[in-house]
Amino acid sequence: MAYSVDGRELECDELGYLLEADPRDEVARAIAAADGIELTDAHWEVIRYLRDEYLAHGHSPNFRAMLKGVQAIRPEADSKYLYDLFPMGPAKQGAKIAGLPQPYGKGGY
């Protein structure tokens, strides 16, 4: 499996996670479309948060850390909010759509 973005094939694993991070918005749109998700401003807030965390720490956060981090940006966010955005699991599907490699273990650190 691979994603085609701007005429380039991006390598990914069998679950659709990129093998190398690619934080371009075009990549996020392609992966989201493959997952059947239409990105909204709320999705982009979370995607930018996940990308920032990946750049700062070298991996994406687990769900609990993600929830806490997103609540710092959007105080009303709760687990339902995140699952409404990323129904296959916010930490994993969010990282996938953000153009990040597959998270460690159950979703990061």
Residue frames relative to the residue before (quaternion, step in Angstrom):
aa qw qx qy qz dx dy dz
M 1.0000 0.0000 0.0000 0.0000 0.00 0.00 0.00
A 0.0773 0.7700 -0.6298 0.0673 3.54 -1.14 0.74
Y 0.3419 -0.6968 0.5864 0.2318 3.53 -1.28 0.40
S 0.2503 -0.7474 0.5966 0.1513 3.55 -1.04 0.78
V 0.0811 0.7861 -0.6018 0.1154 3.55 -0.62 1.21
D 0.8433 -0.0417 -0.0239 0.5353 3.56 -0.75 1.10
G 0.7198 -0.4653 0.2448 0.4534 3.57 0.98 0.86
R 0.6386 0.4873 -0.3273 0.4975 3.61 1.28 0.10
E 0.3505 -0.7015 0.5798 0.2210 3.53 -1.13 0.72
L 0.1832 -0.7754 0.5980 0.0868 3.58 -0.82 1.04
E 0.3791 -0.7488 0.5013 0.2105 3.56 -0.66 1.12
C 0.0199 0.7861 -0.6171 0.0290 3.52 -1.06 0.81
D 0.5685 -0.5892 0.4482 0.3588 3.54 -1.30 0.28
E 0.7464 -0.4215 0.2791 0.4328 3.57 -1.31 0.00
L 0.6843 0.4628 -0.2859 0.4857 3.62 1.23 -0.35
G 0.5968 -0.6108 0.3406 0.3934 3.57 1.30 0.01
Y 0.4871 0.6364 -0.4510 0.3930 3.60 1.25 0.25
L 0.5005 -0.6425 0.4832 0.3212 3.57 -0.98 0.79
L 0.4640 -0.6680 0.5027 0.2930 3.57 -1.08 0.72
E 0.7609 0.1445 -0.0953 0.6253 3.58 1.19 -0.59
A 0.5462 -0.6393 0.4339 0.3235 3.56 -0.93 0.91
D 0.0236 0.7619 -0.6464 0.0332 3.54 -1.11 0.79
P 0.1503 -0.8634 0.4781 0.0584 3.59 -0.03 1.29
R 0.3672 0.7330 -0.5036 0.2724 3.61 1.13 0.37
D 0.5539 -0.6313 0.4376 0.3212 3.55 -1.04 0.82
E 0.5989 0.5658 -0.3607 0.4371 3.60 1.09 -0.66
V 0.6226 0.5346 -0.3291 0.4672 3.57 1.09 -0.74
A 0.6489 0.5118 -0.3168 0.4654 3.59 0.91 -0.91
R 0.6495 0.5155 -0.3240 0.4554 3.59 0.93 -0.82
A 0.6621 0.5101 -0.3069 0.4553 3.61 0.95 -0.86
I 0.6804 0.4740 -0.2944 0.4751 3.60 0.91 -0.89
A 0.6352 0.5234 -0.3293 0.4627 3.59 0.98 -0.82
A 0.6435 0.5168 -0.3261 0.4609 3.60 0.94 -0.84
A 0.6472 0.5151 -0.3177 0.4635 3.59 1.00 -0.82
D 0.7016 0.4305 -0.2488 0.5104 3.60 1.16 -0.64
G 0.5023 -0.6849 0.4051 0.3384 3.59 1.28 0.01
I 0.5334 0.6126 -0.4060 0.4188 3.58 1.16 0.60
E 0.2404 -0.7362 0.6173 0.1383 3.55 -0.94 0.97
L 0.3548 -0.7831 0.4759 0.1855 3.57 -0.48 1.21
T 0.1592 -0.7645 0.6223 0.0544 3.53 -1.02 1.01
D 0.7078 -0.4113 0.3311 0.4694 3.58 -1.28 -0.01
A 0.6256 0.5410 -0.3363 0.4503 3.60 1.04 -0.75
H 0.6221 0.5233 -0.3380 0.4743 3.60 1.02 -0.76
W 0.6750 0.5133 -0.2989 0.4376 3.57 0.88 -0.97
E 0.5886 0.5558 -0.3738 0.4527 3.62 1.06 -0.64
V 0.6960 0.4646 -0.2706 0.4760 3.56 0.87 -0.98
I 0.6284 0.5362 -0.3344 0.4537 3.60 0.96 -0.82
R 0.6708 0.4849 -0.3035 0.4720 3.60 0.89 -0.88
Y 0.6148 0.5326 -0.3422 0.4703 3.58 1.03 -0.75
L 0.6811 0.4891 -0.2963 0.4572 3.62 0.82 -0.96
R 0.6443 0.5119 -0.3245 0.4664 3.59 0.97 -0.78
D 0.6446 0.5192 -0.3183 0.4621 3.59 0.96 -0.85
E 0.6560 0.5044 -0.3059 0.4708 3.59 0.96 -0.86
Y 0.6360 0.5235 -0.3261 0.4639 3.58 0.99 -0.80
L 0.6681 0.4944 -0.3014 0.4674 3.59 0.92 -0.89
A 0.6895 0.4923 -0.2760 0.4539 3.59 0.99 -0.83
H 0.8289 0.2561 -0.0831 0.4904 3.59 0.94 -0.90
G 0.4893 -0.6841 0.4231 0.3369 3.60 1.22 -0.23
H 0.7645 0.1364 -0.1254 0.6175 3.58 1.31 0.14
S 0.5222 -0.6440 0.4586 0.3198 3.54 -1.22 0.40
P 0.5682 -0.6331 0.4079 0.3315 3.59 -1.14 0.59
N 0.5143 -0.5812 0.5105 0.3704 3.55 -1.27 0.34
F 0.7398 -0.4396 0.2635 0.4359 3.56 -1.27 0.23
R 0.6688 0.5209 -0.3160 0.4259 3.58 0.85 -0.92
A 0.6714 0.4725 -0.2877 0.4932 3.57 0.95 -0.90
M 0.6220 0.5448 -0.3313 0.4545 3.56 1.07 -0.75
L 0.6454 0.5203 -0.3192 0.4591 3.58 0.90 -0.92
K 0.6666 0.5012 -0.2962 0.4655 3.57 0.89 -0.93
G 0.6727 0.5006 -0.2911 0.4607 3.58 0.96 -0.87
V 0.6637 0.4862 -0.3042 0.4802 3.58 0.96 -0.83
Q 0.6274 0.5360 -0.3403 0.4508 3.61 1.05 -0.69
A 0.5916 0.5538 -0.3689 0.4552 3.60 1.16 -0.47
I 0.6825 0.4484 -0.2634 0.5136 3.57 1.19 -0.61
R 0.7870 0.0852 0.0211 0.6107 3.55 0.98 -1.02
P 0.2972 -0.8260 0.4511 0.1607 3.61 0.11 1.30
E 0.6737 0.5050 -0.3081 0.4429 3.60 1.05 -0.62
A 0.4773 0.6814 -0.4389 0.3395 3.63 1.24 -0.17
D 0.0095 0.7575 -0.6526 0.0133 3.54 -1.10 0.83
S 0.7442 -0.3979 0.2586 0.4701 3.58 -1.24 -0.01
K 0.6182 0.5392 -0.3516 0.4510 3.62 1.01 -0.71
Y 0.6092 0.5589 -0.3386 0.4493 3.57 1.00 -0.83
L 0.7051 0.4605 -0.2654 0.4695 3.58 0.84 -0.99
Y 0.6660 0.4851 -0.3095 0.4747 3.60 0.99 -0.75
D 0.5866 0.5461 -0.3751 0.4659 3.60 1.13 -0.48
L 0.6746 0.4800 -0.2855 0.4828 3.59 1.07 -0.71
F 0.8038 0.1035 0.0053 0.5858 3.55 0.91 -1.02
P 0.1555 -0.8680 0.4650 0.0784 3.59 0.37 1.25
M 0.6547 0.5036 -0.3268 0.4593 3.62 1.15 -0.37
G 0.7060 -0.3815 0.2338 0.5489 3.57 1.32 0.19
P 0.4181 -0.7642 0.4299 0.2375 3.60 -0.33 1.21
A 0.6928 0.4744 -0.3046 0.4497 3.61 0.81 -0.91
K 0.7289 0.4217 -0.2471 0.4793 3.59 0.89 -0.88
Q 0.7201 0.4216 -0.2675 0.4819 3.59 0.68 -1.02
G 0.6063 0.5543 -0.3501 0.4501 3.59 1.07 -0.68
A 0.6627 0.4915 -0.2987 0.4796 3.58 0.94 -0.89
K 0.6268 0.5453 -0.3299 0.4482 3.57 0.98 -0.86
I 0.7122 0.4473 -0.2576 0.4757 3.58 0.80 -1.02
A 0.6226 0.5449 -0.3356 0.4503 3.60 1.13 -0.59
G 0.5035 -0.6675 0.4120 0.3620 3.58 1.29 -0.19
L 0.4903 0.6571 -0.4208 0.3884 3.56 1.20 0.60
P 0.5869 -0.5631 0.4286 0.3934 3.58 -1.18 0.40
Q 0.6850 -0.4759 0.3478 0.4281 3.56 -1.27 0.33
P 0.4737 -0.6870 0.4725 0.2833 3.61 -0.87 0.96
Y 0.5869 -0.5652 0.4534 0.3611 3.54 -1.27 0.47
G 0.8747 0.0843 -0.0332 0.4762 3.56 -1.25 0.49
K 0.8055 -0.2350 0.2079 0.5028 3.53 -0.72 -1.12
G 0.8390 -0.2211 0.0832 0.4902 3.58 0.95 0.70
G 0.7953 -0.2955 0.1615 0.5041 3.64 1.07 0.33
Y 0.7587 -0.3676 0.2772 0.4610 3.53 -1.12 -0.66
